[in-house]
Amino acid sequence: MGHVVDAVEALAYMPKCEHVEALVGHVYGYRLRGGNYRVLFDWDGTIRIVEIQAVKKRDERTY
C-alpha cells in the first residue's frame, strides 16, 4: 500500500501529477496508478480538493 500513499500524496501537484488519466464515460473522473492499485477520484480543476471515490486492486474489472 506504500505505492498508493505516495501516489495520493502526489495529487497535491494536480494537474501536473504523473500517472493520472482522465476516464471517459465512467462514474469516476480520473484514475491514478499506485503500484497494483488504482485510485479513482474526482477533481473539479480549480480548488485543491481531491475527492477519492475508491481504491481498488487492479484486475480485469477495475474500470
PyMOL Python script that loads the backbone (N, CA, C, O; Angstrom):
from pymol import cmd

cmd.read_pdbstr("""\
ATOM      1  N   MET A   1       0.822  -1.203   0.000  1.00  0.00           N
ATOM      2  CA  MET A   1       0.000   0.000   0.000  1.00  0.00           C
ATOM      3  C   MET A   1       0.860   1.260   0.000  1.00  0.00           C
ATOM      4  O   MET A   1       0.328   2.359  -0.157  1.00  0.00           O
ATOM      5  N   GLY A   2       2.159   1.132   0.170  1.00  0.00           N
ATOM      6  CA  GLY A   2       3.036   2.298   0.156  1.00  0.00           C
ATOM      7  C   GLY A   2       2.969   3.056  -1.152  1.00  0.00           C
ATOM      8  O   GLY A   2       3.050   4.284  -1.168  1.00  0.00           O
ATOM      9  N   HIS A   3       2.820   2.325  -2.259  1.00  0.00           N
ATOM     10  CA  HIS A   3       2.704   2.975  -3.564  1.00  0.00           C
ATOM     11  C   HIS A   3       1.448   3.837  -3.621  1.00  0.00           C
ATOM     12  O   HIS A   3       1.460   4.915  -4.215  1.00  0.00           O
ATOM     13  N   VAL A   4       0.382   3.372  -3.014  1.00  0.00           N
ATOM     14  CA  VAL A   4      -0.879   4.113  -3.021  1.00  0.00           C
ATOM     15  C   VAL A   4      -0.725   5.405  -2.234  1.00  0.00           C
ATOM     16  O   VAL A   4      -1.160   6.463  -2.688  1.00  0.00           O
ATOM     17  N   VAL A   5      -0.112   5.330  -1.066  1.00  0.00           N
ATOM     18  CA  VAL A   5       0.082   6.523  -0.235  1.00  0.00           C
ATOM     19  C   VAL A   5       0.940   7.536  -0.979  1.00  0.00           C
ATOM     20  O   VAL A   5       0.610   8.722  -0.998  1.00  0.00           O
ATOM     21  N   ASP A   6       2.028   7.096  -1.590  1.00  0.00           N
ATOM     22  CA  ASP A   6       2.886   8.002  -2.358  1.00  0.00           C
ATOM     23  C   ASP A   6       2.121   8.633  -3.518  1.00  0.00           C
ATOM     24  O   ASP A   6       2.268   9.825  -3.787  1.00  0.00           O
ATOM     25  N   ALA A   7       1.311   7.839  -4.200  1.00  0.00           N
ATOM     26  CA  ALA A   7       0.540   8.345  -5.332  1.00  0.00           C
ATOM     27  C   ALA A   7      -0.468   9.392  -4.885  1.00  0.00           C
ATOM     28  O   ALA A   7      -0.626  10.424  -5.537  1.00  0.00           O
ATOM     29  N   VAL A   8      -1.151   9.132  -3.775  1.00  0.00           N
ATOM     30  CA  VAL A   8      -2.147  10.084  -3.273  1.00  0.00           C
ATOM     31  C   VAL A   8      -1.463  11.370  -2.827  1.00  0.00           C
ATOM     32  O   VAL A   8      -1.995  12.457  -3.054  1.00  0.00           O
ATOM     33  N   GLU A   9      -0.309  11.270  -2.203  1.00  0.00           N
ATOM     34  CA  GLU A   9       0.422  12.478  -1.807  1.00  0.00           C
ATOM     35  C   GLU A   9       0.805  13.305  -3.025  1.00  0.00           C
ATOM     36  O   GLU A   9       0.838  14.533  -2.946  1.00  0.00           O
ATOM     37  N   ALA A  10       1.093  12.659  -4.146  1.00  0.00           N
ATOM     38  CA  ALA A  10       1.453  13.367  -5.374  1.00  0.00           C
ATOM     39  C   ALA A  10       0.280  14.153  -5.947  1.00  0.00           C
ATOM     40  O   ALA A  10       0.484  15.051  -6.763  1.00  0.00           O
ATOM     41  N   LEU A  11      -0.939  13.831  -5.535  1.00  0.00           N
ATOM     42  CA  LEU A  11      -2.106  14.572  -6.026  1.00  0.00           C
ATOM     43  C   LEU A  11      -2.067  16.036  -5.606  1.00  0.00           C
ATOM     44  O   LEU A  11      -2.799  16.855  -6.163  1.00  0.00           O
ATOM     45  N   ALA A  12      -1.232  16.377  -4.641  1.00  0.00           N
ATOM     46  CA  ALA A  12      -1.082  17.774  -4.238  1.00  0.00           C
ATOM     47  C   ALA A  12      -0.572  18.627  -5.396  1.00  0.00           C
ATOM     48  O   ALA A  12      -0.714  19.850  -5.371  1.00  0.00           O
ATOM     49  N   TYR A  13       0.019  17.997  -6.409  1.00  0.00           N
ATOM     50  CA  TYR A  13       0.585  18.722  -7.540  1.00  0.00           C
ATOM     51  C   TYR A  13      -0.316  18.688  -8.770  1.00  0.00           C
ATOM     52  O   TYR A  13       0.140  18.976  -9.877  1.00  0.00           O
ATOM     53  N   MET A  14      -1.594  18.338  -8.588  1.00  0.00           N
ATOM     54  CA  MET A  14      -2.529  18.342  -9.712  1.00  0.00           C
ATOM     55  C   MET A  14      -2.529  19.731 -10.322  1.00  0.00           C
ATOM     56  O   MET A  14      -2.474  20.696  -9.559  1.00  0.00           O
ATOM     57  N   PRO A  15      -2.585  19.907 -11.600  1.00  0.00           N
ATOM     58  CA  PRO A  15      -2.781  18.915 -12.650  1.00  0.00           C
ATOM     59  C   PRO A  15      -1.476  18.343 -13.195  1.00  0.00           C
ATOM     60  O   PRO A  15      -1.505  17.615 -14.188  1.00  0.00           O
ATOM     61  N   LYS A  16      -0.335  18.647 -12.580  1.00  0.00           N
ATOM     62  CA  LYS A  16       0.950  18.172 -13.099  1.00  0.00           C
ATOM     63  C   LYS A  16       1.393  16.875 -12.435  1.00  0.00           C
ATOM     64  O   LYS A  16       2.590  16.598 -12.347  1.00  0.00           O
ATOM     65  N   CYS A  17       0.461  16.101 -11.979  1.00  0.00           N
ATOM     66  CA  CYS A  17       0.733  14.834 -11.306  1.00  0.00           C
ATOM     67  C   CYS A  17       0.917  13.735 -12.350  1.00  0.00           C
ATOM     68  O   CYS A  17       0.125  13.625 -13.286  1.00  0.00           O
ATOM     69  N   GLU A  18       1.967  12.920 -12.189  1.00  0.00           N
ATOM     70  CA  GLU A  18       2.194  11.814 -13.117  1.00  0.00           C
ATOM     71  C   GLU A  18       1.229  10.668 -12.837  1.00  0.00           C
ATOM     72  O   GLU A  18       0.685  10.551 -11.739  1.00  0.00           O
ATOM     73  N   HIS A  19       1.029   9.841 -13.825  1.00  0.00           N
ATOM     74  CA  HIS A  19       0.236   8.615 -13.717  1.00  0.00           C
ATOM     75  C   HIS A  19      -1.251   8.869 -13.499  1.00  0.00           C
ATOM     76  O   HIS A  19      -1.958   8.001 -12.986  1.00  0.00           O
ATOM     77  N   VAL A  20      -1.736  10.054 -13.886  1.00  0.00           N
ATOM     78  CA  VAL A  20      -3.163  10.360 -13.788  1.00  0.00           C
ATOM     79  C   VAL A  20      -3.747  10.330 -15.191  1.00  0.00           C
ATOM     80  O   VAL A  20      -3.166  10.876 -16.129  1.00  0.00           O
ATOM     81  N   GLU A  21      -4.892   9.692 -15.324  1.00  0.00           N
ATOM     82  CA  GLU A  21      -5.559   9.624 -16.621  1.00  0.00           C
ATOM     83  C   GLU A  21      -7.033   9.959 -16.437  1.00  0.00           C
ATOM     84  O   GLU A  21      -7.693   9.434 -15.540  1.00  0.00           O
ATOM     85  N   ALA A  22      -7.542  10.840 -17.297  1.00  0.00           N
ATOM     86  CA  ALA A  22      -8.971  11.150 -17.277  1.00  0.00           C
ATOM     87  C   ALA A  22      -9.733   9.949 -17.818  1.00  0.00           C
ATOM     88  O   ALA A  22      -9.332   9.348 -18.815  1.00  0.00           O
ATOM     89  N   LEU A  23     -10.828   9.604 -17.161  1.00  0.00           N
ATOM     90  CA  LEU A  23     -11.659   8.479 -17.587  1.00  0.00           C
ATOM     91  C   LEU A  23     -12.872   9.021 -18.333  1.00  0.00           C
ATOM     92  O   LEU A  23     -13.516   9.963 -17.873  1.00  0.00           O
ATOM     93  N   VAL A  24     -13.180   8.440 -19.462  1.00  0.00           N
ATOM     94  CA  VAL A  24     -14.300   8.872 -20.290  1.00  0.00           C
ATOM     95  C   VAL A  24     -15.433   7.868 -20.135  1.00  0.00           C
ATOM     96  O   VAL A  24     -15.221   6.660 -20.241  1.00  0.00           O
ATOM     97  N   GLY A  25     -16.634   8.372 -19.884  1.00  0.00           N
ATOM     98  CA  GLY A  25     -17.793   7.500 -19.767  1.00  0.00           C
ATOM     99  C   GLY A  25     -17.756   6.622 -18.538  1.00  0.00           C
ATOM    100  O   GLY A  25     -18.278   5.507 -18.554  1.00  0.00           O
ATOM    101  N   HIS A  26     -17.149   7.106 -17.480  1.00  0.00           N
ATOM    102  CA  HIS A  26     -17.004   6.331 -16.247  1.00  0.00           C
ATOM    103  C   HIS A  26     -17.565   7.145 -15.092  1.00  0.00           C
ATOM    104  O   HIS A  26     -17.583   8.374 -15.152  1.00  0.00           O
ATOM    105  N   VAL A  27     -18.016   6.485 -14.056  1.00  0.00           N
ATOM    106  CA  VAL A  27     -18.599   7.170 -12.907  1.00  0.00           C
ATOM    107  C   VAL A  27     -17.566   8.052 -12.194  1.00  0.00           C
ATOM    108  O   VAL A  27     -17.923   9.077 -11.614  1.00  0.00           O
ATOM    109  N   TYR A  28     -16.299   7.658 -12.235  1.00  0.00           N
ATOM    110  CA  TYR A  28     -15.231   8.457 -11.634  1.00  0.00           C
ATOM    111  C   TYR A  28     -14.572   9.289 -12.722  1.00  0.00           C
ATOM    112  O   TYR A  28     -14.529   8.879 -13.882  1.00  0.00           O
ATOM    113  N   GLY A  29     -14.061  10.448 -12.355  1.00  0.00           N
ATOM    114  CA  GLY A  29     -13.478  11.333 -13.346  1.00  0.00           C
ATOM    115  C   GLY A  29     -12.051  11.009 -13.741  1.00  0.00           C
ATOM    116  O   GLY A  29     -11.666  11.203 -14.894  1.00  0.00           O
ATOM    117  N   TYR A  30     -11.254  10.511 -12.788  1.00  0.00           N
ATOM    118  CA  TYR A  30      -9.835  10.279 -13.031  1.00  0.00           C
ATOM    119  C   TYR A  30      -9.370   8.980 -12.397  1.00  0.00           C
ATOM    120  O   TYR A  30      -9.988   8.454 -11.471  1.00  0.00           O
ATOM    121  N   ARG A  31      -8.254   8.478 -12.929  1.00  0.00           N
ATOM    122  CA  ARG A  31      -7.612   7.289 -12.397  1.00  0.00           C
ATOM    123  C   ARG A  31      -6.153   7.620 -12.126  1.00  0.00           C
ATOM    124  O   ARG A  31      -5.506   8.296 -12.926  1.00  0.00           O
ATOM    125  N   LEU A  32      -5.637   7.147 -11.004  1.00  0.00           N
ATOM    126  CA  LEU A  32      -4.241   7.332 -10.620  1.00  0.00           C
ATOM    127  C   LEU A  32      -3.641   5.970 -10.340  1.00  0.00           C
ATOM    128  O   LEU A  32      -4.210   5.187  -9.579  1.00  0.00           O
ATOM    129  N   ARG A  33      -2.500   5.676 -10.946  1.00  0.00           N
ATOM    130  CA  ARG A  33      -1.817   4.406 -10.690  1.00  0.00           C
ATOM    131  C   ARG A  33      -1.012   4.495  -9.410  1.00  0.00           C
ATOM    132  O   ARG A  33      -0.357   5.504  -9.149  1.00  0.00           O
ATOM    133  N   GLY A  34      -1.061   3.441  -8.612  1.00  0.00           N
ATOM    134  CA  GLY A  34      -0.258   3.311  -7.401  1.00  0.00           C
ATOM    135  C   GLY A  34       0.138   1.862  -7.229  1.00  0.00           C
ATOM    136  O   GLY A  34      -0.503   1.131  -6.473  1.00  0.00           O
ATOM    137  N   GLY A  35       1.190   1.431  -7.921  1.00  0.00           N
ATOM    138  CA  GLY A  35       1.574   0.021  -7.886  1.00  0.00           C
ATOM    139  C   GLY A  35       0.511  -0.829  -8.552  1.00  0.00           C
ATOM    140  O   GLY A  35       0.103  -0.545  -9.678  1.00  0.00           O
ATOM    141  N   ASN A  36       0.054  -1.875  -7.866  1.00  0.00           N
ATOM    142  CA  ASN A  36      -1.004  -2.742  -8.397  1.00  0.00           C
ATOM    143  C   ASN A  36      -2.393  -2.225  -8.061  1.00  0.00           C
ATOM    144  O   ASN A  36      -3.385  -2.911  -8.304  1.00  0.00           O
ATOM    145  N   TYR A  37      -2.471  -1.025  -7.507  1.00  0.00           N
ATOM    146  CA  TYR A  37      -3.753  -0.450  -7.122  1.00  0.00           C
ATOM    147  C   TYR A  37      -4.059   0.747  -8.001  1.00  0.00           C
ATOM    148  O   TYR A  37      -3.167   1.350  -8.597  1.00  0.00           O
ATOM    149  N   ARG A  38      -5.346   1.080  -8.069  1.00  0.00           N
ATOM    150  CA  ARG A  38      -5.799   2.257  -8.789  1.00  0.00           C
ATOM    151  C   ARG A  38      -6.637   3.099  -7.847  1.00  0.00           C
ATOM    152  O   ARG A  38      -7.508   2.585  -7.146  1.00  0.00           O
ATOM    153  N   VAL A  39      -6.366   4.395  -7.837  1.00  0.00           N
ATOM    154  CA  VAL A  39      -7.141   5.342  -7.039  1.00  0.00           C
ATOM    155  C   VAL A  39      -8.078   6.039  -8.007  1.00  0.00           C
ATOM    156  O   VAL A  39      -7.630   6.698  -8.946  1.00  0.00           O
ATOM    157  N   LEU A  40      -9.366   5.897  -7.787  1.00  0.00           N
ATOM    158  CA  LEU A  40     -10.377   6.512  -8.646  1.00  0.00           C
ATOM    159  C   LEU A  40     -10.906   7.732  -7.918  1.00  0.00           C
ATOM    160  O   LEU A  40     -11.334   7.637  -6.768  1.00  0.00           O
ATOM    161  N   PHE A  41     -10.878   8.895  -8.592  1.00  0.00           N
ATOM    162  CA  PHE A  41     -11.217  10.122  -7.886  1.00  0.00           C
ATOM    163  C   PHE A  41     -11.829  11.155  -8.814  1.00  0.00           C
ATOM    164  O   PHE A  41     -11.778  11.034 -10.038  1.00  0.00           O
ATOM    165  N   ASP A  42     -12.405  12.170  -8.198  1.00  0.00           N
ATOM    166  CA  ASP A  42     -12.938  13.332  -8.906  1.00  0.00           C
ATOM    167  C   ASP A  42     -12.114  14.549  -8.517  1.00  0.00           C
ATOM    168  O   ASP A  42     -11.592  14.631  -7.405  1.00  0.00           O
ATOM    169  N   TRP A  43     -12.005  15.487  -9.438  1.00  0.00           N
ATOM    170  CA  TRP A  43     -11.280  16.732  -9.203  1.00  0.00           C
ATOM    171  C   TRP A  43     -11.954  17.798 -10.038  1.00  0.00           C
ATOM    172  O   TRP A  43     -12.197  17.594 -11.227  1.00  0.00           O
ATOM    173  N   ASP A  44     -12.259  18.937  -9.429  1.00  0.00           N
ATOM    174  CA  ASP A  44     -13.003  19.961 -10.169  1.00  0.00           C
ATOM    175  C   ASP A  44     -12.116  20.862 -11.018  1.00  0.00           C
ATOM    176  O   ASP A  44     -12.637  21.667 -11.790  1.00  0.00           O
ATOM    177  N   GLY A  45     -10.807  20.755 -10.903  1.00  0.00           N
ATOM    178  CA  GLY A  45      -9.903  21.508 -11.752  1.00  0.00           C
ATOM    179  C   GLY A  45      -9.518  22.871 -11.237  1.00  0.00           C
ATOM    180  O   GLY A  45      -8.616  23.495 -11.796  1.00  0.00           O
ATOM    181  N   THR A  46     -10.158  23.361 -10.201  1.00  0.00           N
ATOM    182  CA  THR A  46      -9.829  24.695  -9.714  1.00  0.00           C
ATOM    183  C   THR A  46      -9.370  24.693  -8.261  1.00  0.00           C
ATOM    184  O   THR A  46      -8.327  25.263  -7.940  1.00  0.00           O
ATOM    185  N   ILE A  47     -10.116  24.078  -7.409  1.00  0.00           N
ATOM    186  CA  ILE A  47      -9.798  24.079  -5.983  1.00  0.00           C
ATOM    187  C   ILE A  47      -8.912  22.878  -5.678  1.00  0.00           C
ATOM    188  O   ILE A  47      -9.061  21.823  -6.295  1.00  0.00           O
ATOM    189  N   ARG A  48      -8.005  23.029  -4.746  1.00  0.00           N
ATOM    190  CA  ARG A  48      -7.081  21.943  -4.398  1.00  0.00           C
ATOM    191  C   ARG A  48      -7.729  20.923  -3.469  1.00  0.00           C
ATOM    192  O   ARG A  48      -7.163  20.542  -2.445  1.00  0.00           O
ATOM    193  N   ILE A  49      -8.917  20.494  -3.845  1.00  0.00           N
ATOM    194  CA  ILE A  49      -9.604  19.447  -3.094  1.00  0.00           C
ATOM    195  C   ILE A  49      -9.822  18.279  -4.046  1.00  0.00           C
ATOM    196  O   ILE A  49     -10.436  18.432  -5.102  1.00  0.00           O
ATOM    197  N   VAL A  50      -9.319  17.128  -3.669  1.00  0.00           N
ATOM    198  CA  VAL A  50      -9.484  15.916  -4.461  1.00  0.00           C
ATOM    199  C   VAL A  50     -10.331  14.965  -3.643  1.00  0.00           C
ATOM    200  O   VAL A  50      -9.989  14.638  -2.506  1.00  0.00           O
ATOM    201  N   GLU A  51     -11.429  14.524  -4.215  1.00  0.00           N
ATOM    202  CA  GLU A  51     -12.319  13.593  -3.517  1.00  0.00           C
ATOM    203  C   GLU A  51     -12.042  12.182  -4.021  1.00  0.00           C
ATOM    204  O   GLU A  51     -12.372  11.840  -5.156  1.00  0.00           O
ATOM    205  N   ILE A  52     -11.431  11.365  -3.159  1.00  0.00           N
ATOM    206  CA  ILE A  52     -11.121   9.988  -3.528  1.00  0.00           C
ATOM    207  C   ILE A  52     -12.387   9.162  -3.388  1.00  0.00           C
ATOM    208  O   ILE A  52     -12.999   9.122  -2.321  1.00  0.00           O
ATOM    209  N   GLN A  53     -12.775   8.506  -4.470  1.00  0.00           N
ATOM    210  CA  GLN A  53     -14.002   7.727  -4.510  1.00  0.00           C
ATOM    211  C   GLN A  53     -13.765   6.263  -4.170  1.00  0.00           C
ATOM    212  O   GLN A  53     -14.615   5.626  -3.548  1.00  0.00           O
ATOM    213  N   ALA A  54     -12.610   5.720  -4.573  1.00  0.00           N
ATOM    214  CA  ALA A  54     -12.338   4.300  -4.332  1.00  0.00           C
ATOM    215  C   ALA A  54     -10.860   4.015  -4.532  1.00  0.00           C
ATOM    216  O   ALA A  54     -10.187   4.695  -5.307  1.00  0.00           O
ATOM    217  N   VAL A  55     -10.361   3.011  -3.834  1.00  0.00           N
ATOM    218  CA  VAL A  55      -9.028   2.454  -4.053  1.00  0.00           C
ATOM    219  C   VAL A  55      -9.249   0.969  -4.293  1.00  0.00           C
ATOM    220  O   VAL A  55      -9.752   0.259  -3.422  1.00  0.00           O
ATOM    221  N   LYS A  56      -8.870   0.502  -5.481  1.00  0.00           N
ATOM    222  CA  LYS A  56      -9.150  -0.883  -5.854  1.00  0.00           C
ATOM    223  C   LYS A  56      -7.893  -1.552  -6.382  1.00  0.00           C
ATOM    224  O   LYS A  56      -7.087  -0.925  -7.068  1.00  0.00           O
ATOM    225  N   LYS A  57      -7.731  -2.830  -6.059  1.00  0.00           N
ATOM    226  CA  LYS A  57      -6.635  -3.612  -6.623  1.00  0.00           C
ATOM    227  C   LYS A  57      -6.916  -3.814  -8.105  1.00  0.00           C
ATOM    228  O   LYS A  57      -8.033  -4.152  -8.494  1.00  0.00           O
ATOM    229  N   ARG A  58      -5.903  -3.606  -8.918  1.00  0.00           N
ATOM    230  CA  ARG A  58      -6.083  -3.683 -10.362  1.00  0.00           C
ATOM    231  C   ARG A  58      -6.350  -5.123 -10.794  1.00  0.00           C
ATOM    232  O   ARG A  58      -5.614  -6.042 -10.436  1.00  0.00           O
ATOM    233  N   ASP A  59      -7.411  -5.295 -11.564  1.00  0.00           N
ATOM    234  CA  ASP A  59      -7.719  -6.555 -12.231  1.00  0.00           C
ATOM    235  C   ASP A  59      -8.546  -6.238 -13.468  1.00  0.00           C
ATOM    236  O   ASP A  59      -8.711  -5.068 -13.814  1.00  0.00           O
ATOM    237  N   GLU A  60      -9.062  -7.245 -14.131  1.00  0.00           N
ATOM    238  CA  GLU A  60      -9.794  -7.010 -15.383  1.00  0.00           C
ATOM    239  C   GLU A  60     -11.121  -6.296 -15.168  1.00  0.00           C
ATOM    240  O   GLU A  60     -11.735  -5.860 -16.142  1.00  0.00           O
ATOM    241  N   ARG A  61     -11.586  -6.160 -13.927  1.00  0.00           N
ATOM    242  CA  ARG A  61     -12.862  -5.495 -13.647  1.00  0.00           C
ATOM    243  C   ARG A  61     -12.699  -4.153 -12.930  1.00  0.00           C
ATOM    244  O   ARG A  61     -13.690  -3.599 -12.456  1.00  0.00           O
ATOM    245  N   THR A  62     -11.492  -3.621 -12.837  1.00  0.00           N
ATOM    246  CA  THR A  62     -11.254  -2.397 -12.074  1.00  0.00           C
ATOM    247  C   THR A  62     -11.983  -1.203 -12.666  1.00  0.00           C
ATOM    248  O   THR A  62     -12.542  -0.399 -11.921  1.00  0.00           O
ATOM    249  N   TYR A  63     -11.994  -1.065 -13.988  1.00  0.00           N
ATOM    250  CA  TYR A  63     -12.609   0.105 -14.613  1.00  0.00           C
ATOM    251  C   TYR A  63     -13.935  -0.278 -15.212  1.00  0.00           C
ATOM    252  O   TYR A  63     -14.619   0.567 -15.789  1.00  0.00           O
TER     253      TYR A  63
END
""", "prot")
cmd.dss("prot")
cmd.show_as("cartoon", "prot")
cmd.util.cbc("prot")
cmd.orient("prot")
